[in-house]
Amino acid sequence: LIGAALGGWFAVDYALSYPEEVASIVIVSSFLGIVETDWLERSNRLRPHFFAQLPADFKELSPSYRAGYFEGHDSWIHRHKEVYSSLQSKTRNLLNWTNLESLRLPILLITGDSDLYVPPSLLRVLGGHMKHAELFIVPESGHNPYWENPIIFNNRILDFFRS
């Protein structure tokens, strides 16, 4: 099961609800909607109060991608507008440390090295609450490493599924 960003919330929620149906999870650039105070304080320190008002491409794409891939950047903006307006974030299970620690399946946590939502430091905190987690940082990528660096991203996932 693969979940990116908000989809990571639902991937974990599904695995908590139906553990017998999930062999492994890949969670990409997702802060998982964790409700723990320490997590909220830590993640809120990363983003200034005006962060929500910044353009989506600034928040989600790395500087390397924005500056180097104009066609991909424009395509991302178009697709983002189509998808973003329909997202909802309600889960069946409470997403907290206790529930994350209860997961007993292989987990691959991925983020971009320039992700403003889930930088590598936060990914390591998440990984510390998942006993069977591997971490992978995609170079020169922001919140969308599958879009910005698809070859590196896809190869790592395929390696994870083969193992």
Residue frames as qw, qx, qy, qz and C-alpha x, y, z in Angstrom:
[[0.000, 0.892, 0.452, 0.000, 0.00, 0.00, 0.00],
 [0.438, 0.101, 0.015, 0.893, 1.39, 3.41, -0.95],
 [0.087, -0.898, -0.431, 0.027, 0.19, 6.74, 0.43],
 [0.449, 0.229, -0.015, 0.864, 1.65, 10.14, -0.35],
 [0.100, -0.283, 0.127, -0.945, 1.06, 13.29, 1.75],
 [0.605, -0.134, 0.268, -0.737, -2.57, 13.15, 2.91],
 [0.851, 0.124, -0.426, -0.281, -2.76, 9.70, 1.35],
 [0.365, 0.283, -0.785, 0.414, -0.25, 8.56, 3.96],
 [0.418, -0.167, 0.486, -0.749, -2.88, 9.21, 6.63],
 [0.841, 0.108, -0.016, -0.529, -5.27, 6.86, 4.85],
 [0.680, 0.324, -0.656, 0.038, -2.64, 4.20, 4.19],
 [0.100, 0.224, -0.782, 0.573, -1.80, 4.03, 7.90],
 [0.575, -0.028, 0.323, -0.751, -5.48, 4.19, 8.85],
 [0.846, 0.193, -0.327, -0.375, -6.24, 1.30, 6.48],
 [0.538, 0.289, -0.752, 0.247, -3.34, -0.77, 7.85],
 [0.161, -0.172, 0.672, -0.702, -4.57, -0.15, 11.41],
 [0.699, 0.079, 0.168, -0.691, -8.12, -1.13, 10.46],
 [0.953, 0.240, -0.007, -0.185, -7.27, -4.16, 8.30],
 [0.256, -0.716, 0.635, 0.136, -3.78, -5.36, 9.26],
 [0.702, -0.001, 0.706, 0.091, -4.34, -8.80, 7.71],
 [0.637, 0.692, 0.337, 0.046, -4.88, -7.20, 4.28],
 [0.219, 0.941, -0.254, 0.038, -1.68, -5.14, 4.12],
 [0.926, 0.041, -0.120, 0.355, 1.71, -6.73, 3.49],
 [0.521, -0.192, -0.059, 0.829, 3.71, -3.49, 3.64],
 [0.102, 0.938, 0.309, -0.118, 3.30, 0.28, 3.46],
 [0.485, 0.165, 0.086, 0.854, 5.18, 3.03, 1.68],
 [0.110, -0.893, -0.367, 0.238, 4.49, 6.46, 3.19],
 [0.520, 0.326, 0.181, 0.768, 5.69, 9.42, 1.17],
 [0.107, 0.251, -0.050, 0.961, 6.11, 12.95, 2.53],
 [0.498, -0.593, -0.463, -0.432, 3.32, 12.62, 5.06],
 [0.042, -0.369, 0.595, -0.713, 3.20, 13.98, 8.58],
 [0.318, -0.189, -0.929, -0.019, 0.33, 11.52, 9.05],
 [0.443, -0.593, -0.232, -0.631, -1.98, 13.81, 11.00],
 [0.551, -0.137, -0.687, 0.454, -0.35, 12.74, 14.25],
 [0.345, -0.798, -0.268, -0.416, -2.26, 14.24, 17.18],
 [0.727, -0.377, -0.312, 0.482, 0.54, 14.09, 19.77],
 [0.139, -0.978, -0.058, 0.145, 1.45, 17.44, 21.36],
 [0.508, -0.555, 0.425, 0.503, 5.20, 16.94, 20.96],
 [0.509, 0.255, 0.639, 0.517, 4.76, 16.19, 17.26],
 [0.166, 0.879, 0.411, 0.178, 2.50, 19.18, 16.65],
 [0.293, -0.902, 0.108, 0.297, 4.91, 21.51, 18.43],
 [0.552, -0.314, 0.547, 0.545, 7.86, 20.15, 16.48],
 [0.426, 0.421, 0.630, 0.494, 6.18, 20.35, 13.08],
 [0.040, 0.943, 0.328, 0.035, 4.68, 23.80, 13.76],
 [0.417, -0.732, 0.206, 0.498, 8.15, 25.18, 14.56],
 [0.549, 0.031, 0.578, 0.602, 9.15, 24.44, 10.98],
 [0.187, 0.565, 0.564, 0.572, 6.56, 26.62, 9.33],
 [0.041, -0.039, -0.219, 0.974, 6.01, 30.34, 9.94],
 [0.317, 0.446, 0.611, -0.572, 2.50, 31.59, 10.64],
 [0.455, 0.600, -0.124, -0.646, 2.13, 32.76, 7.02],
 [0.246, -0.224, 0.893, 0.302, 3.12, 29.37, 5.55],
 [0.438, 0.459, 0.767, -0.098, -0.44, 28.50, 4.47],
 [0.341, 0.850, 0.135, -0.379, -0.60, 31.67, 2.35],
 [0.168, -0.544, 0.640, 0.515, 2.53, 30.80, 0.35],
 [0.671, 0.381, -0.377, -0.512, 2.05, 29.50, -3.20],
 [0.955, -0.112, 0.228, -0.153, 1.58, 25.73, -3.33],
 [0.833, 0.458, -0.192, 0.244, 4.48, 25.20, -5.72],
 [0.084, 0.720, -0.494, 0.481, 6.82, 27.04, -3.34],
 [0.638, -0.445, 0.470, -0.417, 5.69, 24.87, -0.43],
 [0.924, 0.010, 0.345, -0.166, 5.71, 21.56, -2.26],
 [0.842, 0.481, -0.036, 0.243, 8.36, 21.59, -5.01],
 [0.688, -0.421, 0.053, 0.589, 12.07, 21.88, -4.37],
 [0.052, 0.844, -0.174, -0.504, 14.00, 24.94, -5.52],
 [0.276, -0.303, 0.772, 0.485, 15.99, 22.69, -7.87],
 [0.328, 0.423, 0.824, 0.185, 12.84, 21.49, -9.59],
 [0.179, 0.875, 0.341, -0.294, 11.16, 24.91, -9.80],
 [0.033, -0.801, 0.337, 0.493, 14.29, 26.43, -11.34],
 [0.194, -0.386, 0.803, 0.410, 15.25, 23.56, -13.62],
 [0.137, 0.232, 0.927, 0.260, 12.09, 21.96, -15.02],
 [0.261, 0.145, 0.029, -0.954, 9.69, 24.59, -16.30],
 [0.542, -0.053, -0.607, -0.579, 7.41, 22.19, -18.22],
 [0.488, -0.230, -0.822, 0.182, 7.12, 19.81, -15.27],
 [0.074, -0.193, -0.463, 0.862, 6.56, 22.71, -12.91],
 [0.398, 0.062, -0.171, -0.899, 3.69, 24.06, -15.03],
 [0.592, -0.117, -0.728, -0.326, 2.17, 20.60, -15.35],
 [0.342, -0.204, -0.774, 0.493, 2.39, 20.09, -11.57],
 [0.148, 0.136, 0.259, -0.945, 0.56, 23.39, -10.93],
 [0.539, -0.011, -0.426, -0.726, -2.26, 22.37, -13.27],
 [0.607, -0.159, -0.777, -0.053, -2.68, 18.93, -11.68],
 [0.220, -0.114, -0.652, 0.716, -2.41, 20.29, -8.14],
 [0.334, 0.032, 0.075, -0.939, -5.34, 22.66, -8.70],
 [0.642, -0.066, -0.570, -0.508, -7.47, 19.76, -9.98],
 [0.629, -0.144, -0.747, 0.162, -6.78, 17.46, -7.04],
 [0.215, 0.074, -0.558, 0.798, -6.32, 19.70, -4.03],
 [0.397, -0.205, 0.025, -0.894, -9.87, 21.07, -3.83],
 [0.794, -0.183, -0.392, -0.427, -11.41, 17.63, -3.21],
 [0.489, 0.166, -0.765, 0.385, -9.23, 16.40, -0.32],
 [0.641, -0.629, -0.014, -0.440, -10.58, 15.50, 3.11],
 [0.287, 0.474, -0.744, 0.373, -8.67, 14.24, 6.12],
 [0.716, -0.365, 0.285, -0.523, -11.01, 12.16, 8.30],
 [0.368, 0.288, -0.884, 0.025, -9.64, 8.81, 9.51],
 [0.777, -0.364, -0.444, -0.260, -11.26, 5.90, 11.32],
 [0.791, -0.317, -0.331, 0.405, -8.39, 5.47, 13.80],
 [0.248, -0.956, 0.108, 0.117, -6.68, 8.01, 15.99],
 [0.756, 0.478, -0.212, 0.393, -3.25, 8.62, 14.48],
 [0.397, -0.854, 0.288, -0.176, -1.01, 8.74, 17.52],
 [0.086, 0.615, -0.781, 0.070, 2.27, 7.21, 18.68],
 [0.576, -0.128, 0.750, -0.297, 0.60, 4.20, 20.30],
 [0.814, 0.448, 0.283, -0.239, -1.18, 3.24, 17.10],
 [0.488, 0.748, -0.443, -0.075, 1.91, 3.82, 14.95],
 [0.139, -0.531, 0.817, -0.177, 3.96, 1.67, 17.30],
 [0.738, 0.043, 0.594, -0.319, 1.41, -1.13, 16.95],
 [0.732, 0.585, -0.211, -0.278, 2.12, -1.56, 13.23],
 [0.703, -0.381, 0.588, 0.124, 4.02, -4.82, 12.68],
 [0.797, 0.495, 0.303, 0.163, 4.56, -4.75, 8.93],
 [0.564, -0.053, 0.211, 0.797, 7.47, -3.48, 6.82],
 [0.122, 0.937, 0.274, -0.177, 7.23, 0.29, 6.29],
 [0.556, 0.160, 0.173, 0.797, 9.21, 2.51, 3.95],
 [0.056, -0.892, -0.261, 0.365, 9.16, 6.20, 4.85],
 [0.553, 0.286, 0.302, 0.722, 10.22, 8.55, 2.06],
 [0.016, 0.926, 0.212, -0.311, 10.66, 12.29, 1.89],
 [0.576, 0.682, -0.008, 0.450, 12.54, 14.78, -0.23],
 [0.596, -0.155, -0.286, 0.734, 15.60, 16.47, 1.20],
 [0.033, 0.114, 0.003, 0.993, 13.88, 19.85, 0.62],
 [0.324, -0.564, -0.708, -0.275, 10.41, 18.91, 1.85],
 [0.078, -0.387, 0.260, -0.881, 9.05, 21.82, 3.90],
 [0.753, -0.371, -0.114, -0.531, 6.24, 19.71, 5.39],
 [0.940, -0.316, 0.128, 0.009, 8.20, 16.57, 6.32],
 [0.277, 0.784, -0.551, 0.070, 11.94, 17.28, 6.21],
 [0.679, 0.188, -0.694, 0.147, 14.34, 14.42, 6.98],
 [0.011, 0.249, -0.675, 0.695, 14.51, 15.38, 10.67],
 [0.647, -0.047, 0.265, -0.714, 10.75, 14.85, 11.09],
 [0.829, 0.191, -0.451, -0.269, 10.86, 11.65, 9.06],
 [0.408, 0.258, -0.787, 0.384, 13.40, 10.29, 11.54],
 [0.340, -0.133, 0.550, -0.751, 11.01, 11.10, 14.41],
 [0.820, 0.105, -0.079, -0.556, 8.20, 9.23, 12.63],
 [0.721, 0.295, -0.628, -0.003, 10.51, 6.33, 11.94],
 [0.071, 0.305, -0.762, 0.567, 11.41, 6.17, 15.62],
 [0.562, 0.001, 0.477, -0.676, 7.78, 5.29, 16.33],
 [0.888, 0.292, -0.111, -0.337, 7.57, 2.53, 13.72],
 [0.689, -0.468, 0.546, 0.088, 9.57, -0.55, 14.65],
 [0.731, 0.152, 0.584, 0.317, 9.83, -1.93, 11.13],
 [0.357, 0.916, 0.112, -0.144, 10.44, 1.32, 9.26],
 [0.649, 0.016, 0.257, 0.716, 13.16, 2.08, 6.75],
 [0.081, 0.870, 0.116, -0.472, 13.84, 5.70, 5.82],
 [0.607, 0.240, 0.425, 0.627, 14.79, 7.03, 2.41],
 [0.003, 0.781, 0.069, -0.621, 15.59, 10.64, 1.51],
 [0.646, 0.561, 0.392, 0.338, 15.23, 11.59, -2.16],
 [0.407, -0.328, 0.081, 0.848, 17.86, 14.16, -3.19],
 [0.017, 0.099, -0.280, -0.955, 16.89, 17.50, -4.72],
 [0.283, -0.444, -0.748, -0.405, 13.21, 16.89, -4.05],
 [0.281, -0.271, 0.289, -0.874, 10.53, 18.63, -2.05],
 [0.571, 0.009, 0.569, -0.592, 7.14, 17.35, -0.95],
 [0.848, 0.401, 0.089, -0.335, 6.62, 15.50, -4.26],
 [0.300, -0.547, 0.723, 0.296, 9.68, 13.24, -4.74],
 [0.618, 0.276, 0.730, 0.095, 7.70, 10.90, -7.02],
 [0.443, 0.864, 0.238, -0.027, 7.15, 13.86, -9.38],
 [0.003, 0.939, -0.323, -0.123, 10.53, 15.55, -9.02],
 [0.007, -0.564, 0.822, 0.081, 12.79, 12.48, -9.07],
 [0.888, 0.036, 0.035, -0.457, 10.68, 9.57, -10.35],
 [0.753, 0.345, -0.558, 0.057, 13.53, 7.23, -11.33],
 [0.142, 0.335, -0.737, 0.569, 15.20, 7.35, -7.91],
 [0.560, -0.135, 0.374, -0.726, 11.81, 7.21, -6.19],
 [0.894, 0.137, -0.150, -0.400, 10.44, 4.28, -8.20],
 [0.630, 0.352, -0.670, 0.177, 13.65, 2.26, -7.99],
 [0.062, -0.301, 0.717, -0.626, 13.70, 2.55, -4.19],
 [0.717, -0.030, 0.271, -0.641, 10.08, 1.43, -3.91],
 [0.866, 0.261, -0.370, -0.210, 10.67, -1.52, -6.23],
 [0.387, 0.370, -0.754, 0.381, 13.70, -2.53, -4.15],
 [0.362, -0.210, 0.573, -0.705, 11.57, -2.30, -0.99],
 [0.843, 0.088, 0.051, -0.529, 8.82, -4.48, -2.47],
 [0.758, 0.347, -0.552, -0.011, 11.37, -7.07, -3.64],
 [0.168, 0.391, -0.756, 0.496, 12.92, -7.38, -0.18]]
